[in-house]
Amino acid sequence: MKAIFFVLFFCVLQASINCWTGIVKYNATITPRNAYCFTESNSIGALRRGEEKRISGLCAIAVCLNNRDISLLGCGVVQVEPPCYVADGDLSKPYPDCCFEIICPQDND
Ligand SMILES: *[C@@H]1O[C@H](CO)[C@@H](O)[C@H](O)[C@H]1NC(C)=O
């Protein structure tokens, strides 16, 4: 319960939009002795307690929680008024700036 609250709170902090989240449960069988959190999925690998790691190829991060679960945070849904539109983000930017870009054609910028 505490962990879920933490994730929701973190989500709100990271972006003023809704964001998808996921939890990878701690698995003692696969976690190396020197790692606090570990998962094989998305080449995340080992994380230190409290460490954040960008998931390569995705606009998302993995966070090693205090209970050794890993929280996955991705991009949310955003709505804009026409003529503005939402374009795909740039994966070379850090999270959460990589999520999307809001483009308004009539702006002179
Ligand atoms: C932990 O990982 C092992 C090896 O992949 C797997 O067999 C086991 O079912 C996992 N345990 C849990 C609780 O998911």
PDBQT file of the ligand as one rigid body, heavy atoms in Angstrom, charges set to zero:
ROOT
HETATM    1  C1  LIG A 201      11.791 -15.630  -9.560  1.00  0.00    +0.000 C 
HETATM    2  O1  LIG A 201      12.566 -15.925 -10.697  1.00  0.00    +0.000 OA
HETATM    3  C2  LIG A 201      12.699 -17.328 -10.957  1.00  0.00    +0.000 C 
HETATM    4  C3  LIG A 201      13.673 -17.498 -12.132  1.00  0.00    +0.000 C 
HETATM    5  O2  LIG A 201      13.247 -16.779 -13.253  1.00  0.00    +0.000 OA
HETATM    6  C4  LIG A 201      11.313 -17.905 -11.251  1.00  0.00    +0.000 C 
HETATM    7  O3  LIG A 201      11.402 -19.296 -11.492  1.00  0.00    +0.000 OA
HETATM    8  C5  LIG A 201      10.408 -17.652 -10.046  1.00  0.00    +0.000 C 
HETATM    9  O4  LIG A 201       9.096 -18.084 -10.357  1.00  0.00    +0.000 OA
HETATM   10  C6  LIG A 201      10.389 -16.174  -9.691  1.00  0.00    +0.000 C 
HETATM   11  N1  LIG A 201       9.665 -15.983  -8.444  1.00  0.00    +0.000 N 
HETATM   12  C7  LIG A 201       8.643 -15.156  -8.351  1.00  0.00    +0.000 C 
HETATM   13  C8  LIG A 201       8.042 -15.003  -7.002  1.00  0.00    +0.000 C 
HETATM   14  O5  LIG A 201       8.216 -14.514  -9.312  1.00  0.00    +0.000 OA
ENDROOT
TORSDOF 0
